[in-house]
Amino acid sequence: TSLVLDWTDLRKYRRAAEPERLLLVLLDSTSMSLRQRQQALVPYLSNAYRERAGIAIIKVGASSDNTQSDLRATYIRTRSILVPAISEAIDAPAGGATPLAHGFELALQIMQRSLQHGRSTVQHITFVVVTDGRGNVPLKASHGNTLIRPIMREGVEDALQQAHEVRQMKYVTCVVLSPRLRYYADLPLRLANALNAQLTIIEEEERERV
């Protein structure tokens, strides 16, 4: 029988060897409600718990404090999904910008470091992208920490370009989770195609597979 793990069941630590699998989540906090984020991620967290996988979360569009920039993505990485910082990242309120391209750039860097032979035991990465695809911060703005207006589609196109780079990585399985969009509904599909990923639409009450 399959393991059913509710959000509130993630309580007890399990002693584990160095993980051979990594759950890498790019979480765009501006794309979904908190309830949708939790609903979308519980199956992947459950599987990571069962496999004793490590976890890294790239935070995109989360409300920042005075030490962080809204124009840059940040990440945390641990050996356990039960570290409080993980739930804090998932539950973080949305901020005012979406540096999606920079999030993909960080994801690519994490993948490259994690899969280097001789430096890590990671053999496979599950890359889960939670976003509606509407990145509004160009990669150049993230690098320079300066946003020059007007911004057209540079952020979106930069994110797609970085997604194409991720697609070249071996030992990585990609999934895109998106809310159902009324406007710009093509963006999640374009992103999934760039990644060669499965696209799943997350409804408010139930999950619909595309």
Stockholm file with secondary structure:
# STOCKHOLM 1.0

chainA/1-210         TSLVLDWTDLRKYRRAAEPERLLLVLLDSTSMSLRQRQQALVPYLSNAYRERAGIAIIKVGASSDNTQSDLRATYIRTRSILVPAISEAIDAPAGGATPLAHGFELALQIMQRSLQHGRSTVQHITFVVVTDGRGNVPLKASHGNTLIRPIMREGVEDALQQAHEVRQMKYVTCVVLSPRLRYYADLPLRLANALNAQLTIIEEEERERV
#=GR chainA/1-210 SS CCCCCCGGGTTCCCCCCSCSEEEEEEEETTSSCHHHHHHHHHHHHHHHHHHTCEEEEEEESBCCCTTSCTTSCEEEEESCTTSHHHHHHHHCCBCSCCCHHHHHHHHHHHHHHHTCTTTCCCCEEEEEEECCSCCCSCHHHHHHTCCCSCCCSHHHHHHHHHHHHHHTCSSEEEEEEEECCSSSTHHHHHHHHHHTCEEEEECSSSEEEC
#=GC SS_cons         CCCCCCGGGTTCCCCCCSCSEEEEEEEETTSSCHHHHHHHHHHHHHHHHHHTCEEEEEEESBCCCTTSCTTSCEEEEESCTTSHHHHHHHHCCBCSCCCHHHHHHHHHHHHHHHTCTTTCCCCEEEEEEECCSCCCSCHHHHHHTCCCSCCCSHHHHHHHHHHHHHHTCSSEEEEEEEECCSSSTHHHHHHHHHHTCEEEEECSSSEEEC
//
